[in-house]
């Protein structure tokens, strides 16, 4: 069973995915999507969003049609991100950067962005470079994820100089051990692990499928079939989302001059009070919560800085 395609209310005004998917156009751009398109119970063209292969094919088509990305694919089991939501993060955070750039979202490769946990999809750098021309350092703790991301970059001449991939050698660290001497960034972005354990991740997926009326999508033995994939550190870490973000805040306080703005997605509203307390204790000079929505789904970006914001000049101290 597939869910009805409704207008995607709440997405950022610059988001290319606000309307319903035009499957005829998408199939023209990516013919292999045609094998997954069908008429759903509401008499709309759609795909089975419980089918991981269909979701990957849709993402491939969206990236090719809207952003000119060729050869996008994922190894089996890796997280397949929802494109509209990832694009929304970038557009909202671009508005935050606009405050220091004359009220307009900055463009061009001089805007350097650090992507923490880029994954095999490399989704934020791909969309961020195509939309704004930014350059990215995309990091991950998984060599296999970076190898998959590298294959995507190699399929798209011109992306290599703008998107650099780097392994974080310490799975327990976020910024520490990753950055090189003298590197500074306008922004860091992150989609943190949501759950606190593998069992919690499985149960969360099962609840989501049941809420969508897709309980039959559970696999052998009752294990949920992950329509958007994901494994290990992509889905969970000790302490879950709140623990990961607190570690990020603590490490960011050790390198206050490296990023003008640090930021992360925060999916659980209940985590906000603890995150705000951690930011005050870390000495952040400013912190923002940027609301995002897609239909009934509510999310937000938390951004913080240790630097005084002077739009008229860059007074960022040297790296620490």
C-alpha angles and dihedrals in degrees: 000000000000126000121246116266107240130175107278100243119196100028119136114274091243093050110117091210102063095112131060116286111268097218094185090058093042092051091050088055095041112021094186089070089070092078090065101042117103141152111269126212089273091058093249127128108253144134132247101266090196090064112088092203091053092049092051091049091051091050091049090052094047092050093047096044101043104026106024093239113159129198097016112166141139133221112247114281099021121125112274104202125215104250100212093055094046091050089050092058090055095048094048093047090047087059089054091051089050089071089072095040107060095281095298126105105257119243136195139055093288086078102084118197129190114213112200111206099004092177128200090300096060083202103157095050092046095052095035093054094045094047101039107009091240122158119233142204102204115196135187139164093225118081090198091057091051091047090055091047090050091055089055092050091049089054090058114057111213097032095086096073091048099045120050120188122212135177118232098220095201115061089196093058133072109186100358113097092009106082125072127221113287097011115139132172138200090221146002121210132190143176099203127206107275103206135058098221143010091255091051089051092052092048092048091053091048091052092049092051092047092049089054091049090249100119090127087067089078111116133225114321092017095287110148118249107232107226091189093036123214134161141199113333092012090069109024146015135170107290093017122230095334094050093047093050092048089054090049091052092049092050093044089056088060091057103035095156097050097079130031088208129015115199144174140179113252113197100178115067089199089068094060100085093054092045092051091050091050091051093052091048091049091055101248110175093207135012129185135192112206113196120222130183140180111185108303094346113101124194139150146204120233113205129181141174138196092200129089106248113235110168092189095060143013106245095164111149121234119279120282 
